[in-house]
């Protein structure tokens, strides 16, 4: 004697599978980064521009306090390693992140 009725095994019901997209953080460096823009979804190489950050202002104030010659306190604003780098999409110009 079978455990199933005469019409056969019970129908298999399947639930539609959902796809979860996880946007892993992109680690940005001081130079351009190849990535997919999360806004316009284009494959891009980021545009990088230097931006003054608190470290930049701190170095400028430190130079002034140590008696730097007039104008020397502006050097941190001209040195890339004293500033942060802002990454932007060249297509949509959306800011994608910063490297400090």
C-alpha angles and dihedrals in degrees: 000000000000126000090223125073119252094271094068137252119340115271116265112238119202128197118223108258117237121216116221116204113204115199103213113205114260114228106228123204134191093276135057115297128210110228146128112269109239091212106046096017093226124143102247147166106229122243110234125206130174118246129186112249131184090273089059092052091045093055091048092051091046092053090049092049092050090056100260117184114264107282096018089100087069093064094091088060090057098045115084095208090059092056137062123248120233117208117209136175111254091212105048098014091230114156107244101183150305136259115207 
